[in-house]
Amino acid sequence: MRGRDNAFYEANRADIALHQAAKKYFDEHNMKGKLPSINSLKSEWGELEKERRPLNSGYKAAKKKYTDLGVAKANADVILFGTRTPPQKTHDRDAR
């Protein structure tokens, strides 16, 4: 009978490992008992999505500004230094 148990374990090793990892996670986060229903999870997801939408538009605006500033910096580097990256600064104490 022992050989059959080993064969079963080997054939289902990945699923068993996932189950053990999930159980460990739930135990560590004190999530004992009944899991939340699909409807309650969908409702919570909807609420989080409502919160995310306005934040996402602010993120997109900030990202565009960051990209535009990067382009402006690269242009300034070309104008000032004739290259895309400014020359490296050397410290006097390093030269001694």
N, C-alpha and C positions, 0 to 999 in steps of 0.2 A: 504494500500500500504506500510505502514511503516514496517509491519511484514515481507513482502517479502524482503525488503531491508536488514533488520537485518538477515534474513535467508541466503541471498546471502553472506553478509559480513562474517557470521560465517562459511559458507561452504568454503569460499575462503580466510580466514584470513591469512594463511601462504603465499600465493601468493601475496596478497596485501601488507603484511609486507616486502617481498623481493623487490617488486616494489618501495615502499616508501624508503627503504634503498638505493637502486640503484640510485634513483632520488636525494636523499640527497648527495650521494657521488659525482655524476656528477655535481651537483650545487656547492658543496664546492670546486671542482677542476676546476671550470670554463670550463667545457666541455659541453658547450651549442652548439646546432646545430646538424649537421649530424655526425653520428658515423663513424669511419673508416671502410673501406671495408675489407672483409675477405682476399682478395689478399694482401692488404697492411699489414695487421696483420701477415699473413704467411711470407711475405718478411722480415718484421722486426724480426720475430721469427727466421728465418734462419740466419740473420746477428748476432743476439745475440748468437745463437748456435755456430756459427763460432768463436766468441770471447770466449765462455765458454770452448770449447774443450781443447785448450792449457793450460788454467788455471786449468782445472780439473786434468790434468796429474801432474801438480806441486802440487796440493792439495793432490793427492794420494801419491806422494813421501814424502811429509811432514808428512802425517798421518802415513805412515809406519815407518818413522824415529822416530816419537813420540812414537809409540807402542814399537819399539825396545828399545828405551831409558827407557821406563817404565819397560820392562822386565829386562834390565840390572840393573836398580835401585833395583828392587825386589830381584834379585840375590845377589847384593851387600849387601842388608839388611840382607839376610839370612846368608851370610858369616860373616859379621861384628857383627850382633846382635843376630844371631840364631833364628830370627823370620822374618816374612814378613814385619812387621812395626817396625821402630826404637822406642826405649823407649821414653816416653814423658819427655821433659825437665822440671825440676822444678826450679823455680827462688828462690834465697836465700831470697829475701824480702818477698815472700809468705810464707816461712817456719817460719818466726819470729812471 
